[in-house]
Amino acid sequence: MAFLMQLVKPILMPVYNLIFKHAAYPFKISKNVKDFREATNDLHAKSKDVQDHIEIVERQGMSASNEVQWWLGRVKTIRQQEEQIGCKYDQRYKIFGCCAPNCFQRAPSSVQEMPCSSTAQQPSRVAMLQEALRCITNDPVGVIEIWGLGGVGKTHLLTEINNSSSGMHPLILFVTASKDCSVRKIQDEIVDKLHLCKGNDVRSQAKIIFKFFSKRTFLILLDDIWDRIDLHEVGIPLVSINQMRRKVVLTTRSKNVCGLMEVRKYINVACLPNDEAWHLFKDKVGLETLSSPLIEALAKELSCCDKDDPLCMESVFRQLKFSYDRLRNDTLRQCFLTCSLWPEDKEIQMEALAECWLGLGLVDERDIHKSNIKVHSIIGELKATCLLENCEGINPSKPYTDGVKRHDMVRGMALWIACGCDKSNDKWVVHAGVGVNSSTNTIDWSKAECISLMWNKMTDLPPIDPNPCFRRLRILDLRWNMLDQRIFVAIQSFTALTYLNLSCNRFTNIAKELCTLVNLEYLSFSSNPLIYEMPECLRKLTKLKFLNLGGTNIGLIPKGAISSLKALEVLDLRTLEKFSTTSIFVELCTLSNLKAVHIQCMMTLCEGPYISWIFVVAMVQIEVRDNFGKPFENLSMLKLGSLMNLREIPWKEISALAIFPRLTQLHIVNCPEIQHISWATYCPCLEYVDVSFCHNMKQEA
C-alpha cells in the first residue's frame, strides 16, 4: 500500500493543487479580500510616508529618484486593482442579503476647514455654491472669478467652497490678497502656508512655487483681488495635464480687474433677495430686538437696501447714524470720525490711535496716565456701540490683537458724516491705502480741512494749485509713504495746519520751510532713520504740544531748541542714536506743561529730575537737586526702566514731597542693581508701586 501511494502521489498532487486548492478559493473569499485590503492599506501607509518625505525634500529644492517614482506608480496601480476587486466583491456579497465591511479608508484630506455660517436658508447662495462647485469639478476652465459689491458675501462663498471641496482636490490653499496686494505678497503667503524654501527675489521664488505645484492637482482660492496679478509670475501653473486638475478661484469687486487674468468663467454675487435678507437680519439681531414695530420697519428698510443705489446707501448711513448720534458727547463722536482716516480693512493699532487723539487734542487729561485711561475708555464705548470691533489674532492663547477695526459700511458712514452728510462739502478727503491713482489727483486742497493719504507708497504729493489759499487745512496725515524733503516747499503753504504726521517715510532732514507752520500742535517724524539732525529753527513752533522723533537717528539737539517749546506736553526721543549729554534733561526740566518723555540715552546723569519712561543703559546714579524749581508738581506717574547699572537715587537737600507732591504711580522695572526706594514713602499721594525685575532690592528695616 505504501509502495502504491509513492507511485500515485507524484501524479495526484499536481491535480490536487490545480483543482482542490483553487476550488477552495470561493470559500476563502472574505479572508482573502480582507487580507488583500489590509496589505494594500499597509502599502498605502508606507507610500504616504514616502510622499511626505518627498514633499519635504522638494521644498528644499531636491527631487525624488526615478526608482522612487516608479515604486509610487506601482503602489497606485495596486490600489486601483484593490478598489476594483473590493467593489466587485462588495456587490456580490450584498446579493446574499449581507453588508460588505468597509475595510478601505481614504487618505485624510489636506483641506483646512474654516469657520463659516450656514446659508441653508438662503436658496440664492446655495445655488451659487453649487454652480461654483460644478465649475471647479467639471468645467475645463482654469480660472474662475467671483465678483460683486463689497460686503455682499464673496468671501463667505469662497469659504464655503473651501469647506466643500475636500473630496475634489488633495491640495486646497486659501490666500487673502487685499488692496495693497502684489506678486511678492501672494508668493510669501504661499511659501508660509506650504513651508517652501524662500527665494531671493520674485523670479526665483516663482520657480520654487512652480516646481512644487507642477506635479500636483490643486485648488487655489484668492480672496479680495483689487488689481491685476500675473499668476504665471507668482509661479502658479494653470494648464491641467492628464489627471492633474488645476483651478484658481478668485474674488474681486470689479469684473474688469480680472479680465486681464485669463478668467474664463464669471460668477456674479448679487445682493440677497429681500425675503432672504430679512430672514438673515432677523437671525443676526434676534426677535427681541425687533419687538417694536418702529424698529422692525427701520430694520426691514436697512436689510433690503440695494448697495448699488447711492440713494439707498445714504438711507443706510442715516440709519447707522442713529448709533453715532447716541454717543454720549462730541469727544466720542470726533474720536470715532478720526478712525476713518486709516485705510479700509486696515487694523488700527491702539498706540497709533491714542497718539492721534492726543495729538488732535481730543484727549487732554491733566497727566499722561489719565489720558491713556481715557483712550481705552473711549475705545471701549465705541466697541460697545459696534462702531469699532476687535481684531482676531492667530494665537489661540490670545484671540484678539491690540488693534481695532471698522466694518466697511461703518467707515463709509463716518466719512459721509465728516463730509457734511449729503452736502458733499469736501471737508474731509481720505484716499488712504488706494495707491497712486486718479482719485488722489483730484483733491481740492483749498476746501479740505482734513486730508489723509497714508499707506499709498507715494513718492511725491498730488498736484497742488500754485496760487492756493490753504486757510482751512488743519489735519494732514502722510505716514507710510515714500516721501522725502522735496515736499516741504509745498507744505510750507499750509499755514493753518495743527496736525502733521510724516512718520515712516524717506526724509533725510527736517527742512527749515517746515518751521513756518507756527500753528502746529502735533508733529511726527517717527521711523525716518535717515534724519540725523534737529534744526534749530524748530524752536519757532511754540504751540507744539506733541513732538515724536522716535526711530530717527537724531543724537544731538541744538541748545535751547527744546526749552523754547513751552507748550510741549509729550516728547518722544527714542532715537536710534543714544544721547550722551545731560543738557537735554536740564532743558526738559524747564517745561512746566510736560506730561511724558520717552528717551534713550547712554551716560551718567548727575543732575536734574526727569519724568516718564526713560531707557538708559549706563547710569550709575540719579542725583536729585533743588536747582530747577518745581517742574513736576503735577506729575502723577513716574517710570524708570532698564537702568541696568543704577544703584541709588540720593536726594540732596530736597525731599520727594517737594519734587513729586502729586505722584500717584511709581514703576521701577528691570533695574537689577538698585537696592531701595525708601524715598517713595515721602510721596503723599502715592497709591501704586510696581517693582519688577529688581533682584537686589532690599526691604528697609
C-alpha positions as CSV (number, residue, x, y, z in Angstrom):
1,M,0.0,0.0,0.0
2,A,2.8,2.3,0.9
3,F,4.5,1.4,-2.3
4,L,1.3,2.2,-4.2
5,M,1.0,5.6,-2.6
6,Q,4.5,6.5,-3.5
7,L,3.6,5.8,-7.2
8,V,0.3,7.7,-7.1
9,K,1.4,10.8,-5.1
10,P,3.5,12.4,-7.9
11,I,0.5,12.1,-10.2
12,L,-2.2,13.2,-7.8
13,M,-0.5,16.2,-6.1
14,P,-0.4,18.4,-9.2
15,V,-4.1,17.5,-9.8
16,Y,-4.9,18.4,-6.2
17,N,-3.1,21.7,-6.4
18,L,-4.8,22.5,-9.6
19,I,-8.4,21.6,-8.6
20,F,-8.9,21.3,-4.9
21,K,-6.7,24.2,-3.7
22,H,-8.3,26.6,-6.3
23,A,-11.7,25.1,-5.7
24,A,-11.4,26.2,-2.1
25,Y,-10.9,29.9,-3.1
26,P,-14.7,30.6,-3.1
27,F,-14.9,29.5,0.5
28,K,-12.0,31.8,1.5
29,I,-13.0,34.9,-0.5
30,S,-13.8,37.0,2.6
31,K,-10.5,36.2,4.2
32,N,-8.5,36.8,1.0
33,V,-10.2,40.1,0.2
34,K,-9.7,41.2,3.8
35,D,-6.0,40.2,3.7
36,F,-5.6,42.0,0.4
37,R,-7.2,45.1,1.7
38,E,-5.0,45.1,4.8
39,A,-1.9,44.6,2.8
40,T,-2.9,47.4,0.4
41,N,-3.6,49.7,3.3
42,D,-0.2,48.9,4.8
43,L,1.4,49.6,1.4
44,H,-0.6,52.8,1.1
45,A,0.5,54.0,4.5
46,K,4.2,53.4,3.6
47,S,3.6,55.3,0.3
48,K,2.2,58.2,2.3
49,D,5.3,58.3,4.4
50,V,7.4,58.3,1.3
51,Q,5.3,61.1,-0.3
52,D,5.6,63.2,2.9
53,H,9.3,62.8,2.8
54,I,9.4,63.7,-0.9
55,E,7.4,66.9,-0.2
56,I,9.9,67.9,2.5
57,V,12.9,67.4,0.2
58,E,11.1,69.2,-2.7
59,R,10.6,72.2,-0.5
60,Q,14.4,72.2,-0.1
61,G,14.9,72.2,-3.8
62,M,15.6,68.5,-4.3
63,S,13.5,65.8,-6.1
64,A,12.7,62.1,-5.9
65,S,14.7,59.5,-7.9
66,N,13.2,57.6,-10.8
67,E,13.2,54.4,-8.8
68,V,11.1,56.0,-6.1
69,Q,8.7,57.5,-8.7
70,W,8.3,54.0,-10.3
71,W,7.6,52.4,-6.9
72,L,4.9,55.0,-6.1
73,G,3.4,54.4,-9.5
74,R,3.2,50.7,-8.7
75,V,1.5,51.4,-5.4
76,K,-1.1,53.5,-7.2
77,T,-1.8,50.7,-9.6
78,I,-2.1,48.1,-6.9
79,R,-4.5,50.4,-5.0
80,Q,-6.7,50.8,-8.1
81,Q,-6.7,47.0,-8.6
82,E,-7.7,46.5,-4.9
83,E,-10.5,49.0,-5.3
84,Q,-11.9,47.2,-8.4
85,I,-11.7,43.8,-6.7
86,G,-13.2,45.1,-3.5
87,C,-16.0,46.8,-5.4
88,K,-17.0,43.6,-7.2
89,Y,-16.7,41.6,-4.0
90,D,-19.0,44.0,-2.1
91,Q,-21.6,44.0,-4.9
92,R,-21.7,40.2,-5.0
93,Y,-21.6,39.9,-1.2
94,K,-24.8,42.1,-1.0
95,I,-26.7,39.6,-3.2
96,F,-26.8,37.3,-0.2
97,G,-28.5,40.0,2.0
98,C,-25.3,41.0,3.8
99,C,-23.5,44.3,4.0
100,A,-19.9,44.3,3.0
101,P,-17.5,45.6,5.6
102,N,-15.8,48.9,4.8
103,C,-12.2,47.9,5.2
104,F,-10.9,50.6,2.9
105,Q,-10.1,54.0,4.3
106,R,-9.4,57.1,2.2
107,A,-6.4,59.2,2.8
108,P,-7.1,62.2,5.0
109,S,-7.7,65.4,3.1
110,S,-5.3,68.3,3.2
111,V,-8.1,70.8,3.3
112,Q,-8.3,73.0,6.4
113,E,-11.9,73.9,7.1
114,M,-12.6,77.5,8.0
115,P,-15.4,78.8,10.3
116,C,-18.4,79.8,8.2
117,S,-22.1,80.4,9.0
118,S,-24.7,78.3,7.3
119,T,-26.5,79.5,4.1
120,A,-29.1,76.7,4.1
121,Q,-31.9,79.2,4.5
122,Q,-30.6,81.3,1.5
123,P,-31.5,79.4,-1.7
124,S,-29.8,82.0,-3.9
125,R,-26.5,81.4,-2.1
126,V,-26.9,77.6,-2.2
127,A,-27.4,77.8,-6.0
128,M,-24.2,79.9,-6.3
129,L,-22.2,77.4,-4.3
130,Q,-23.5,74.6,-6.4
131,E,-22.6,76.4,-9.6
132,A,-19.1,77.2,-8.4
133,L,-18.5,73.6,-7.3
134,R,-19.8,72.4,-10.7
135,C,-17.3,74.7,-12.5
136,I,-14.5,73.5,-10.3
137,T,-15.3,69.9,-10.8
138,N,-16.4,69.7,-14.4
139,D,-15.6,72.9,-16.3
140,P,-12.3,72.8,-18.2
141,V,-11.5,76.5,-17.5
142,G,-8.7,77.1,-15.1
143,V,-9.5,80.5,-13.5
144,I,-13.0,81.3,-12.1
145,E,-13.9,84.8,-10.9
146,I,-16.5,85.6,-8.2
147,W,-17.3,89.3,-8.4
148,G,-19.7,91.7,-6.7
149,L,-20.1,94.7,-4.4
150,G,-18.1,95.0,-1.1
151,G,-19.8,93.1,1.8
152,V,-22.2,91.2,-0.5
153,G,-20.8,87.7,0.5
154,K,-18.0,86.9,-1.8
155,T,-15.5,85.9,0.9
156,H,-18.3,83.8,2.6
157,L,-18.9,82.0,-0.7
158,L,-15.2,81.3,-1.1
159,T,-15.0,80.0,2.4
160,E,-17.9,77.6,1.6
161,I,-16.1,76.4,-1.5
162,N,-13.0,75.7,0.7
163,N,-15.0,73.7,3.1
164,S,-17.0,71.8,0.4
165,S,-14.0,70.8,-1.8
166,S,-12.2,68.3,0.4
167,G,-13.1,65.3,-1.8
168,M,-12.3,67.1,-5.1
169,H,-8.7,68.3,-4.6
170,P,-5.9,66.9,-2.4
171,L,-4.4,70.4,-2.0
172,I,-6.5,73.5,-1.3
173,L,-4.9,76.8,-0.5
174,F,-6.8,79.9,0.8
175,V,-4.9,83.2,0.2
176,T,-6.1,86.7,1.1
177,A,-4.9,89.4,-1.3
178,S,-6.5,92.8,-0.2
179,K,-5.9,96.2,-1.6
180,D,-2.1,96.6,-1.4
181,C,-1.5,93.1,-2.8
182,S,1.5,92.3,-5.0
183,V,3.0,89.2,-6.6
184,R,5.6,89.1,-3.8
185,K,2.9,89.2,-1.1
186,I,1.0,86.3,-2.6
187,Q,4.2,84.4,-3.0
188,D,5.1,85.0,0.6
189,E,1.8,83.7,1.9
190,I,2.0,80.6,-0.3
191,V,5.5,79.9,0.9
192,D,4.5,80.4,4.6
193,K,1.5,78.1,4.3
194,L,3.3,75.4,2.4
195,H,6.6,75.8,4.2
196,L,8.5,76.1,0.9
197,C,12.0,77.4,0.5
198,K,12.3,81.2,0.3
199,G,13.7,82.7,-2.9
200,N,15.9,85.8,-3.2
201,D,13.5,87.6,-5.5
202,V,10.2,87.3,-7.3
203,R,11.6,85.3,-10.2
204,S,13.5,82.7,-8.1
205,Q,10.5,82.3,-5.7
206,A,8.2,81.7,-8.7
207,K,10.5,78.8,-9.8
208,I,10.2,77.2,-6.4
209,I,6.5,77.6,-6.3
210,F,6.1,76.3,-9.9
211,K,8.2,73.2,-9.2
212,F,6.0,72.4,-6.2
213,F,2.7,72.8,-8.0
214,S,3.7,71.4,-11.4
215,K,3.3,67.8,-10.1
216,R,0.1,68.3,-8.2
217,T,-3.6,68.7,-8.5
218,F,-4.6,71.8,-6.6
219,L,-7.3,74.4,-5.9
220,I,-6.1,77.9,-5.0
221,L,-8.7,80.4,-3.6
222,L,-7.6,84.0,-3.9
223,D,-9.7,86.4,-1.9
224,D,-10.2,90.2,-2.4
225,I,-8.2,90.9,-5.6
226,W,-8.1,94.7,-6.3
227,D,-5.6,94.9,-9.2
228,R,-4.3,92.5,-11.9
229,I,-2.0,89.9,-10.6
230,D,0.1,87.8,-13.0
231,L,-0.4,84.3,-11.8
232,H,2.4,83.0,-14.0
233,E,4.7,85.5,-12.3
234,V,3.6,84.1,-9.0
235,G,4.6,80.6,-10.1
236,I,1.1,79.1,-10.4
237,P,0.7,76.7,-13.4
238,L,-2.8,76.9,-14.8
239,V,-2.9,74.3,-17.6
240,S,-4.3,70.9,-16.5
241,I,-2.2,67.9,-17.6
242,N,-3.5,64.3,-17.7
243,Q,-5.2,63.6,-14.4
244,M,-3.9,66.7,-12.7
245,R,-6.7,69.3,-12.3
246,R,-5.6,72.9,-11.6
247,K,-8.1,75.5,-10.6
248,V,-7.9,79.1,-9.3
249,V,-11.0,80.8,-7.9
250,L,-10.7,84.5,-7.1
251,T,-13.0,87.2,-5.7
252,T,-13.0,90.9,-6.6
253,R,-15.2,93.9,-6.5
254,S,-14.6,94.8,-10.2
255,K,-15.3,92.5,-13.1
256,N,-12.8,94.5,-15.2
257,V,-9.9,93.9,-12.9
258,C,-9.7,90.1,-13.6
259,G,-10.5,90.4,-17.3
260,L,-6.7,90.6,-17.7
261,M,-6.1,87.4,-15.6
262,E,-7.1,84.7,-18.0
263,V,-10.5,84.4,-16.4
264,R,-13.0,82.4,-18.5
265,K,-15.8,81.9,-16.1
266,Y,-17.6,84.6,-14.1
267,I,-20.0,84.2,-11.2
268,N,-21.8,87.4,-10.1
269,V,-22.7,87.6,-6.4
270,A,-25.7,90.0,-6.1
271,C,-27.3,91.3,-3.0
272,L,-29.7,88.8,-1.3
273,P,-33.3,88.9,-2.4
274,N,-35.5,90.9,0.1
275,D,-37.0,87.9,1.8
276,E,-33.7,86.2,2.3
277,A,-32.1,89.4,3.5
278,W,-34.9,89.9,6.0
279,H,-34.6,86.3,7.4
280,L,-30.8,86.7,7.7
281,F,-31.3,90.0,9.5
282,K,-33.7,88.5,12.0
283,D,-31.4,85.6,12.7
284,K,-28.5,88.0,13.5
285,V,-30.3,90.6,15.7
286,G,-32.8,88.3,17.4
287,L,-36.6,88.6,17.7
288,E,-36.4,90.5,21.0
289,T,-34.6,93.4,19.3
290,L,-37.4,93.6,16.7
291,S,-40.2,93.7,19.2
292,S,-41.0,97.3,18.5
293,P,-43.0,98.0,15.3
294,L,-40.9,101.1,14.6
295,I,-37.6,99.3,14.9
296,E,-38.9,96.4,12.7
297,A,-39.9,98.9,10.0
298,L,-36.5,100.5,10.1
299,A,-34.8,97.1,10.1
300,K,-36.7,96.0,7.0
301,E,-35.6,99.1,5.1
302,L,-32.0,98.5,6.2
303,S,-31.9,94.8,5.4
304,C,-33.5,95.2,1.9
305,C,-31.2,98.0,0.8
306,D,-29.7,97.9,-2.7
307,K,-25.9,98.7,-2.3
308,D,-25.7,99.7,-5.9
309,D,-28.0,102.6,-5.3
310,P,-26.4,105.7,-3.9
311,L,-29.7,106.9,-2.5
312,C,-30.3,103.6,-0.8
313,M,-26.7,103.8,0.7
314,E,-27.5,107.2,2.0
315,S,-30.6,105.8,3.6
316,V,-28.4,103.1,5.3
317,F,-26.0,105.7,6.5
318,R,-28.8,107.6,8.0
319,Q,-30.0,104.5,9.9
320,L,-26.4,103.8,11.1
321,K,-26.0,107.4,12.2
322,F,-28.5,106.6,14.9
323,S,-25.7,104.9,16.8
324,Y,-23.4,107.8,16.2
325,D,-25.9,110.4,17.4
326,R,-26.5,108.4,20.6
327,L,-22.8,108.7,21.7
328,R,-22.5,110.5,25.0
329,N,-20.6,113.6,23.8
330,D,-18.9,115.3,21.0
331,T,-15.5,113.9,22.1
332,L,-16.7,110.4,21.4
333,R,-18.1,111.4,18.1
334,Q,-14.9,113.2,17.0
335,C,-12.8,110.3,18.1
336,F,-14.9,107.9,16.1
337,L,-14.7,110.0,12.9
338,T,-10.9,110.1,13.1
339,C,-10.9,106.3,12.8
340,S,-11.9,106.7,9.2
341,L,-8.5,108.2,8.3
342,W,-7.0,104.7,8.2
343,P,-7.3,102.6,5.1
344,E,-10.3,100.3,4.6
345,D,-9.7,96.8,6.1
346,K,-6.6,98.1,7.9
347,E,-6.1,97.2,11.5
348,I,-5.6,100.3,13.7
349,Q,-3.1,99.8,16.5
350,M,-4.2,101.1,19.9
351,E,-0.9,103.1,20.3
352,A,-1.4,104.8,17.0
353,L,-5.0,105.7,17.8
354,A,-4.0,107.0,21.2
355,E,-1.3,109.2,19.7
356,C,-3.7,110.5,17.1
357,W,-6.3,111.5,19.7
358,L,-3.7,113.1,21.9
359,G,-2.2,115.0,19.0
360,L,-5.6,116.3,17.9
361,G,-6.4,117.4,21.5
362,L,-9.4,115.1,21.7
363,V,-8.0,113.5,24.8
364,D,-6.4,116.1,27.1
365,E,-6.2,115.0,30.7
366,R,-4.1,116.5,33.4
367,D,-1.5,113.7,33.2
368,I,-0.5,111.1,30.7
369,H,-1.7,108.2,32.8
370,K,-5.3,109.6,32.9
371,S,-5.1,110.3,29.2
372,N,-4.3,106.7,28.5
373,I,-7.1,105.5,30.7
374,K,-9.4,107.9,28.8
375,V,-8.3,106.5,25.4
376,H,-9.1,102.9,26.5
377,S,-12.4,104.1,27.9
378,I,-13.4,105.7,24.6
379,I,-12.4,102.6,22.6
380,G,-14.5,100.5,25.0
381,E,-17.5,102.7,24.4
382,L,-17.1,102.7,20.6
383,K,-16.8,98.9,20.7
384,A,-20.0,98.7,22.9
385,T,-21.9,100.5,20.2
386,C,-20.4,98.3,17.4
387,L,-18.7,101.3,15.8
388,L,-15.4,99.6,16.4
389,E,-14.6,95.9,16.6
390,N,-11.8,93.7,18.0
391,C,-9.3,92.3,15.6
392,E,-8.9,88.5,15.7
393,G,-5.4,87.1,16.4
394,I,-3.8,84.0,15.1
395,N,-2.6,82.8,18.6
396,P,-5.2,80.7,20.3
397,S,-4.0,81.9,23.7
398,K,-4.6,85.5,22.6
399,P,-7.7,85.5,20.5
400,Y,-7.6,89.3,19.9
401,T,-4.8,91.6,18.9
402,D,-4.0,95.1,20.4
403,G,-5.8,96.7,17.4
404,V,-9.3,97.6,16.4
405,K,-11.1,97.6,13.0
406,R,-14.2,99.1,11.4
407,H,-16.8,97.5,9.2
408,D,-16.6,98.9,5.7
409,M,-20.2,100.2,6.0
410,V,-19.4,101.9,9.3
411,R,-16.3,103.5,7.9
412,G,-18.3,104.8,4.9
413,M,-20.8,106.2,7.2
414,A,-18.1,108.1,9.2
415,L,-16.7,109.7,6.0
416,W,-20.3,110.6,4.9
417,I,-20.8,112.4,8.3
418,A,-17.4,114.1,8.2
419,C,-18.2,115.5,4.7
420,G,-21.5,117.0,5.9
421,C,-23.7,114.0,5.2
422,D,-25.5,114.8,1.9
423,K,-23.8,118.2,1.4
424,S,-20.5,116.7,-0.1
425,N,-18.6,119.7,1.1
426,D,-15.1,118.1,0.5
427,K,-14.0,119.0,4.1
428,W,-12.6,115.5,4.7
429,V,-10.6,113.9,1.9
430,V,-9.5,110.3,2.7
431,H,-7.6,108.4,-0.1
432,A,-5.7,106.0,2.3
433,G,-4.4,102.7,1.1
434,V,-5.5,103.2,-2.5
435,G,-2.1,103.7,-4.1
436,V,-1.2,106.4,-6.6
437,N,-4.2,106.7,-8.9
438,S,-6.5,109.3,-10.4
439,S,-8.5,109.8,-7.2
440,T,-5.5,111.4,-5.5
441,N,-5.1,113.8,-8.3
442,T,-8.5,115.4,-7.9
443,I,-8.1,116.7,-4.4
444,D,-9.3,120.3,-3.9
445,W,-6.7,121.4,-1.4
446,S,-8.3,124.8,-0.9
447,K,-11.6,123.3,0.5
448,A,-10.2,120.5,2.6
449,E,-9.9,120.7,6.4
450,C,-8.6,117.2,6.8
451,I,-6.6,115.1,4.3
452,S,-5.4,111.5,4.8
453,L,-3.1,110.0,2.2
454,M,-1.4,107.3,4.4
455,W,-0.3,103.9,3.1
456,N,-0.1,104.9,-0.6
457,K,3.6,104.4,-1.4
458,M,3.7,107.9,-2.9
459,T,7.0,109.5,-3.8
460,D,5.5,112.9,-4.2
461,L,2.4,114.9,-3.3
462,P,-0.6,115.0,-5.7
463,P,-0.8,118.2,-7.8
464,I,-1.4,121.4,-5.8
465,D,-2.6,124.7,-7.0
466,P,0.4,127.1,-7.3
467,N,-1.7,130.1,-6.0
468,P,-3.9,128.5,-3.4
469,C,-5.5,129.6,-0.1
470,F,-4.9,126.9,2.5
471,R,-6.5,128.6,5.4
472,R,-8.8,125.6,6.1
473,L,-6.4,122.6,6.0
474,R,-5.7,121.7,9.7
475,I,-5.0,117.9,9.5
476,L,-2.6,116.3,7.1
477,D,-1.6,112.6,7.5
478,L,1.1,111.4,5.1
479,R,2.5,108.4,7.1
480,W,3.7,105.2,5.4
481,N,4.7,106.6,2.0
482,M,8.0,107.1,0.3
483,L,8.1,110.9,0.5
484,D,11.3,113.0,1.0
485,Q,12.2,116.6,1.8
486,R,11.1,117.8,-1.6
487,I,7.5,118.1,-0.4
488,F,8.4,120.8,2.2
489,V,8.2,123.5,-0.5
490,A,4.5,122.7,-0.9
491,I,3.8,122.1,2.7
492,Q,5.1,125.5,3.9
493,S,1.9,127.0,2.3
494,F,-0.3,125.0,4.8
495,T,0.0,127.7,7.5
496,A,-3.2,126.7,9.3
497,L,-2.0,123.1,10.0
498,T,-2.3,122.0,13.6
499,Y,-1.6,118.2,13.0
500,L,1.1,116.9,10.6
501,N,2.1,113.2,10.6
502,L,5.2,112.5,8.3
503,S,6.2,109.2,10.0
504,C,7.5,106.2,8.1
505,N,8.8,108.0,5.0
506,R,12.2,108.6,3.5
507,F,13.2,112.1,4.8
508,T,16.9,112.8,5.2
509,N,16.4,116.1,7.1
510,I,13.9,118.4,8.6
511,A,13.9,121.4,6.2
512,K,13.6,125.0,7.5
513,E,10.4,125.5,5.4
514,L,8.6,123.4,8.0
515,C,9.3,125.9,10.7
516,T,6.9,128.4,9.1
517,L,4.0,126.2,10.3
518,V,3.7,128.1,13.5
519,N,0.2,126.8,14.4
520,L,1.4,123.1,14.6
521,E,0.4,121.4,17.8
522,Y,1.3,117.9,16.7
523,L,4.4,116.9,14.6
524,S,5.7,113.4,13.9
525,F,8.8,112.3,12.0
526,S,9.0,108.9,13.7
527,S,10.6,106.0,11.8
528,N,12.6,108.1,9.4
529,P,16.1,106.7,10.2
530,L,17.9,108.9,7.7
531,I,17.2,112.1,9.8
532,Y,20.3,112.9,11.8
533,E,19.8,116.5,12.9
534,M,17.0,118.5,14.5
535,P,17.0,122.0,13.0
536,E,17.4,125.0,15.4
537,C,14.5,126.8,13.8
538,L,12.2,124.2,15.3
539,R,12.1,126.4,18.3
540,K,9.7,128.7,16.4
541,L,6.9,126.1,16.8
542,T,5.9,127.5,20.2
543,K,2.4,126.0,20.0
544,L,3.7,122.4,19.6
545,K,2.3,120.1,22.3
546,F,3.3,116.7,20.8
547,L,6.6,116.0,19.1
548,N,7.5,112.5,18.0
549,L,11.1,111.9,16.8
550,G,11.3,108.3,17.8
551,G,13.0,106.0,15.3
552,T,15.1,108.8,13.8
553,N,18.9,109.0,14.1
554,I,18.9,112.3,15.9
555,G,21.6,112.3,18.5
556,L,22.2,116.0,19.1
557,I,19.7,118.7,19.6
558,P,20.6,122.4,19.3
559,K,20.9,124.1,22.7
560,G,17.7,125.9,23.6
561,A,15.6,124.2,20.9
562,I,13.6,122.0,23.4
563,S,13.3,124.7,26.1
564,S,11.7,127.1,23.6
565,L,8.8,124.7,23.1
566,K,6.9,126.0,26.2
567,A,3.6,124.3,25.3
568,L,5.2,120.8,24.9
569,E,3.3,118.1,26.7
570,V,4.6,114.8,25.1
571,L,8.1,114.3,23.7
572,D,9.3,111.0,22.1
573,L,13.1,110.9,21.7
574,R,13.6,107.2,21.5
575,T,16.0,107.7,18.6
576,L,18.4,105.1,17.2
577,E,21.3,107.3,18.3
578,K,21.6,107.5,22.1
579,F,22.0,110.9,23.7
580,S,25.3,111.5,25.6
581,T,24.7,114.8,27.2
582,T,22.8,116.0,30.3
583,S,21.8,119.3,28.8
584,I,18.7,117.8,27.3
585,F,17.4,117.0,30.8
586,V,18.2,120.5,32.0
587,E,16.0,121.9,29.3
588,L,13.2,119.4,29.9
589,C,13.0,120.5,33.5
590,T,12.1,124.0,32.4
591,L,8.9,122.8,30.6
592,S,6.1,123.2,33.0
593,N,3.4,121.6,30.8
594,L,5.4,118.4,30.1
595,K,3.5,115.2,30.9
596,A,5.6,112.4,29.3
597,V,9.1,112.0,27.9
598,H,10.3,108.9,26.1
599,I,14.1,109.0,25.7
600,Q,17.1,106.7,25.2
601,C,20.5,107.7,26.4
602,M,23.9,106.4,27.4
603,M,25.6,108.5,30.1
604,T,26.0,109.1,33.8
605,L,23.4,111.6,34.9
606,C,24.2,113.7,38.0
607,E,21.7,116.5,37.9
608,G,18.1,117.1,37.1
609,P,15.0,115.1,37.7
610,Y,13.0,113.8,34.7
611,I,9.8,112.0,34.1
612,S,8.0,109.1,32.4
613,W,9.7,106.2,30.6
614,I,13.4,106.6,30.2
615,F,15.7,104.0,28.6
616,V,19.3,104.3,30.0
617,V,22.0,101.6,29.7
618,A,25.0,103.1,31.7
619,M,23.5,105.1,34.5
620,V,25.0,104.6,38.0
621,Q,23.3,107.3,40.0
622,I,20.4,109.8,39.6
623,E,21.1,112.7,41.9
624,V,18.1,115.0,42.6
625,R,18.9,118.6,43.5
626,D,16.7,121.6,44.1
627,N,18.1,123.6,41.2
628,F,15.2,123.8,38.8
629,G,12.2,124.9,40.8
630,K,9.1,122.5,40.8
631,P,8.6,121.4,37.2
632,F,7.0,118.1,38.3
633,E,4.4,119.3,40.8
634,N,1.6,118.0,38.5
635,L,3.3,114.7,37.7
636,S,1.2,111.6,38.6
637,M,3.2,108.7,37.1
638,L,7.0,108.1,37.1
639,K,8.6,105.2,35.3
640,L,12.3,104.2,35.4
641,G,13.1,101.3,33.1
642,S,16.1,99.3,32.1
643,L,18.6,101.2,34.2
644,M,21.0,98.2,34.4
645,N,23.7,99.9,36.5
646,L,21.6,102.2,38.7
647,R,22.4,101.7,42.3
648,E,20.8,104.6,44.2
649,I,18.8,107.8,43.9
650,P,20.2,110.2,46.6
651,W,18.2,113.4,47.4
652,K,20.4,116.4,48.1
653,E,18.8,118.9,50.5
654,I,15.4,118.2,49.0
655,S,12.6,115.7,49.6
656,A,10.4,113.6,47.4
657,L,7.5,115.6,48.7
658,A,8.8,118.8,47.2
659,I,9.6,117.3,43.8
660,F,6.6,114.9,43.4
661,P,3.8,116.3,45.5
662,R,1.1,114.6,43.3
663,L,2.8,111.4,42.3
664,T,0.3,108.5,42.4
665,Q,2.1,105.8,40.5
666,L,5.7,104.6,40.6
667,H,7.1,102.0,38.3
668,I,10.7,100.6,38.7
669,V,11.3,98.0,36.0
670,N,14.4,96.0,35.2
671,C,16.8,97.9,37.5
672,P,18.8,94.9,38.9
673,E,21.3,96.9,40.9
674,I,19.0,99.3,42.8
675,Q,18.7,98.4,46.4
676,H,15.9,100.5,47.9
677,I,13.4,103.2,47.1
678,S,12.7,104.4,50.6
679,W,12.3,107.9,49.4
680,A,9.0,106.9,47.8
681,T,7.4,106.8,51.3
682,Y,7.6,110.6,51.3
683,C,5.3,111.0,48.3
684,P,2.0,111.8,50.0
685,C,-0.3,110.8,47.1
686,L,1.4,107.6,46.1
687,E,-1.2,104.8,45.5
688,Y,0.5,102.2,43.3
689,V,4.1,100.9,43.3
690,D,5.3,98.4,40.7
691,V,8.8,96.9,41.3
692,S,9.7,94.3,38.7
693,F,13.0,92.5,37.9
694,C,14.9,94.4,40.5
695,H,16.7,91.4,42.0
696,N,18.9,93.3,44.6
697,M,16.0,95.3,46.1
698,K,16.1,95.1,49.9
699,Q,13.4,95.8,52.4
700,E,14.3,98.6,54.8
701,A,14.3,97.7,58.5
